[in-house]
Amino acid sequence: MPIKVNLDRILVYRKISMTELAQKIGITLANLSILKTGKARAIRFSTLSKICKILECQPADILEWFDGEEVDDND
């Protein structure tokens, strides 16, 4: 999928842990981890909105589109 998830970068920049974010937005750590690793097939707008509110960012800060089939996660 040509969508890359940059949640890990935003978490480091905002100095917030995955556990803390999961608790604040009301989802399990496992589901947040699936999103962070780019393995999620979908995300609800309500969840994305909560993430953006807590991290004080825009959706484009988290999700990045690439023109291609595969995204190299080793950046």
Secondary structure, 3 states (H helix, E strand, C coil): CCEEECHHHHHHHHCCCHHHHHHHHCCCHHHHHHHHCCCCCCCCHHHHHHHHHHHCCCHHHHEEECCCCCCCCCC
